[in-house]
């Protein structure tokens, strides 16, 4: 009998999006095909320690997204790069190591979605789901992301970048003149709307800058785009495909962290979005072009604005999008004819396909 594929779900992490990751991992673990896969659960706490968990005590306080947290009571483990087998080794000497066939990272934000974990997994020679080091890194850094999209001719909002060393020199009047009001201020390397502020007047500007700098050494200041918020999922490696688009209709002032994960009525998701066929095709085309421009593989969700004149503006990409059962990425694929369970199968296979292709590359001149 053929043994099951051993899939390590990696979740939690040191990011401010730690709690979101726990919710995503819980949904994946509940949905993945247990007849095909043996699931290994690796939770990373906010200090960066890795723990083996069981499904029964994966996370605590799952009933309340404000209180949800990792159960860090499992065995502390690490990966061993260069081993003959892809080993997950317990730090307790009396426990056996375990081989891994593929890793499914569900680590949103820095130290997980930014190329750091992807680099570790490449060094350990382990296949993993989602974009590689480069795609993950540029997809996380909104400054680099926007410059690449701009150079590729993809429409984006006007933006400015502010380094921490420039914080005390920035002048509200000059920025407002260039970008207009309102404006958005956000960390360059974060997601889930953490640290994001909508600024409508000078009185809110300094506090918004301070809030963004809590999470990053570099922040982005963007012009406000009046338009509908449209999201599109992308799936694939060399020949990616796009899902039907969906619309986010925020019930808050904007699609904040609270609206996404705390307030059950924080936003209405319209899937698929009510759009004319030519607009759907334009969004799908831009989503795939964005995915390829940023050197992504496996999966990503591309977020756009649809202006009243019909112009589509690409806002950002999420290379490890939310994976709860109500998250846009899996919901858009369900509306496109791919179930959540099948989506997980495809993502794991894409990871294995890429790994096998990379194994064919020559790494020395001998």
URRA-V645152 format. One record per helix or strand of 2 or more residues. SS is the DSSP state (2 for helix, 1 for strand). FROM is the first residue (numbers start at 1). TO is the last residue. Records with the same first field share a line. If there is no record, write none. Layout:
# URRA-V645152
SS: FROM-TO, FROM-TO
This chain:
# URRA-V645152
1: 5-12, 37-44, 50-53, 59-60, 69-70, 76-80, 87-90, 98-99, 102-106, 127-128, 159-163, 183-187, 197-199, 218-223, 227-236, 241-242, 246-250, 267-271, 298-307, 312-318
2: 18-31, 55-57, 116-123, 133-140, 142-151, 164-169, 172-179, 202-213, 257-262, 277-293, 328-335, 340-359
